[in-house]
Amino acid sequence: MEQEITFGERVLNGFLSLMVVVLVGILLSVVLCLILWAFGFF
């Protein structure tokens, strides 16, 4: 039961994983900035 992954599905999967990485990075940077602000670095 082999299914061929089409080019569009591969592009969509790559795009979605890239978006997940970008969103996690933004979330981590916001948390880091809040921690630094709480300790008076800003």
ABEGO torsion letter per residue (X at the ends): XBBBBBAAAAAAAAAAAAAAAAAAAAAAAAAAAAAAAAAGAX
